[in-house]
Amino acid sequence: MTTAQHTQPLLQVNDLKQHFFLKKEKLFGPQQVVKAVDGVSFDIMPGETLSIVGESGCGKSTTGRSILRLDEPTAGEVLLFGKNLVNMNKKELRAARKDIQIIFQDPYASLNPRRTIRKMLTEAMSIQKIVPPEQQEARMLELMSLVGLRPEYLERYPHEFSGGQRQRIGIARALAVNPKIIICDESVSALDVSIQAQILNLLKQLQRDLDLTFLFISHDLSVVRHISDRIMVMYLGKVVEIADKHSLFTQPHHPYTKALFSSIPVIDKQHRKERIILKGDLPSPLNPPTGCSFHTRCPFATDKCKAEVPALRAITATHKVACHFAENLV
Amino acid sequence: MKQENVLEVKNLQTYFYSSEGVAKAVDGVSFTLKKGETLGIVGESGCGKSMTSLSLLRLVPSPPGKIINGEILLNNTDILKLSDEELRKIRGNKISMIFQEPMTSLNPVLSVGEQIAESIRLHQGLSRKEAWQKAVDMIRLVGIPAPEKRAKQEPYQLSGGMRQRIMIAMALACTPDVLIADEPTTALDVTIQAQIIDIIQNLQKQLGMSIIFITHDLGVVAEICDKIAVMYAGQVVEEGTTESLFEKPLHPYTNGLIQSLPKLYEDQEELSTIHGTVPSPYNYPIGCRYAERCPFATDLCRDQQPELLTVEQGKKVRCWMYSNEWQGETLMKELTV
C-alpha cells in the first residue's frame, strides 16, 4: 500500500446516485422514487481487488451497472483514468469500455445462444478494433488457453458447455479486449463449490499475469474474503463500511457488518460466533427509514440514529464507517 | 430409551427415461432417521439430492422419472406401496416438505392464511373458522408480526423471507413426523437465512419432529445437522455424524469439497480444487464414480464399484481405500502431514 499512495486511482467513483422513478399510481399522486444507489463514493487502485458485499436490494449490482452506464446514473462521477464516463457521448463511451469489462452471474443468460464462441470473441475484438483481423485467430487461441478451455471449443455453442465452462467463456470474452479493470457481478455465485474454487483460482491467476484490477460484487462473504484486498459493505443504497479485508474481518465496526458476519454459517466450531439475529426484513427502498437507514433493525439504535444520517467517516487510515456510535460499539 | 426410526429408506433407485437413455438420478440410496434427529443430505448440482427428497414423497415427475426399486418406510409403512388416496393422507400430514423458492410453490391468487387453513381442514377435519384460527397461530409461531393481517394477504405482498416462513408454517401446520427441507434458505440473504434456521430449530425442539435438510451449503449443515450423508453421482459416498464428517472426512470427495471452500479465517493464495466435472448420469463409469477426479484412484477403483462400507458405528464410506484390498496411498496419511 505504500507505493499505491503515489499512484492515481484507476477508477474513482464520486457520489454516484442511481434513482429509479416509478410510474405514478395516480395522475397527480406523489412521484415514487427508489434510491437504489444513493451517494456512493470509492476509489480502486491499479492491481487492487475491491469487493462490494451486501444483501439483495442493497444496490451492489446497480452500482456495478451504473459505473458502466448499463443503467444511466442519475448523478455523480465515474472517473476511469481521470476521464468521466458519465458525461461521455456514445462513441467515447464505447472506446472507454475497452478498458472496463463486466462478467455476469449467469453466463448462460449473458451469452448469445445462437453464436459460437468464435463468433462471440471475434465480435468483441472487432468492435474495439484492438486486434488486426490477421492476428485474431492467434489471439483467440491465446484467450482460450488463458481461461483453460480447449481450442476446439471455439466452434461450439453455449448450450454445449457446463456452468463452470460457460463462466470461463464469459471471462474470455471480457479479456478479449484487453481490459484494465473487470467488474465481476456475482460471477461465481451460481457455481458449485468445487467449480467455484476453480474459477476463483483462475481469476486470481489472471490478475497476477495480466495486471488486472477487479471490482468484485458478491453476497458470499467467504468468497469475498478470499479474493479481495478491500471490502465495501452496502445497505439500502449506501456504503455503511469500507476497509481493508483484515481490518474488516477482525474488527467490524458497523452493527450491520457485525450481524452480517455473525450470520455466516461456518464449519469450524471454534470460529462460530454468537449469532446476532436481526429483527425483521430489509425496509422497502421506496420508503427508506429516516436518519440511519439501518436503525429499524439495529439493536443499538437511539433517537439520534432515527433523526440524523450518519456520515461515512474514517476511524483509521484504511477503515471508514457510517455509524454515529462506531467507536463505542467495538 | 430406545429410539425408533421414524423413516427408513432402503436401496432407493429413481431413474429417468429419456431419448438420451436412462439417467440414474438416485441409484441405491439408503439411510435412516430417528425421532427428533436432523439429517443433512449434501452434494453438488446433479448429485441426486433433490431427486431423493422428491422420491420420498413420490413427487418425482413421471414420466420421465420412475422409482424403480427400494423401500421408504415411514413409521414402518412403505410409502411406495400406498394407494393415491392413502398417500394423500400422509403428505402434508405425517411428512411434509419445504422448497427452495416459496413463490413458485405458493398459490399466487389465494391468501396465505387460506392456503395454510386448507391443509389443516383437509387433514384434521377442523371447521373453516377453527382452521383459519390455527393458520393464524401458525403464522404467529414462525415469527411474522401482525399475523391476523398477514394471513389475509397474498404471496406477492410478502418478502422472500416471509414467504419462506409461510411455507414453514404450512408444512408444520399438521405437526408432521418428518419435515423435508430442500434448500430452504438458498434463495435467502444470510441475515434472513439465520432467522429461518433459528425458527426451524426452535420449532423442532417444540414439536419434536425429524428433519431432512437438503443443501449444497456445507456451513449450514455443519450448524444444524446431527448427521450428514454426502451424495455424489446418485449415491451416498459417505455418512457419519456432523462432527466426524468435518473433522475426519473419509471419502476423498468429501475431503475435496471441504478443502475447496474459501476459509473465512485464514489467508489462502490458492484454493484447492477438484479436477474435472461430475460424470453424466446417462453414462456412469463402471468402477467408482469419483475415480476420474480422485487423486488416489487406482486400477481397482476404475474397474470395480466400491460398496458403502461401515467403518465404525454410524460411519459409512463408499471407497476402496477402507477395504482390505486397498494397496494405494491413503487419505489419512496425507491429512496428518
Interface residues (C-beta under 8 A of the other chain):
Chain A: E55 S56 S162 G163 G164 D192 V193 S194 I195 Q196 A197 Q198 L200 N201 K204 H219 L221 S222 V223 R225 H226 I227 F249 A259 L260 S262 S263 I264 P265 V266 I267 D268 H271 R272 R275 I277 L278 G280 D281 L282
Chain B: E44 S45 P145 S159 G160 G161 M162 D189 V190 T191 I192 Q193 A194 Q195 I197 D198 H216 D217 L218 G219 V220 A222 E223 F246 G256 L257 I258 S260 L261 P262 K263 L264 Y265 Q268 E269 E270 L271 S272 T273 I274 T277
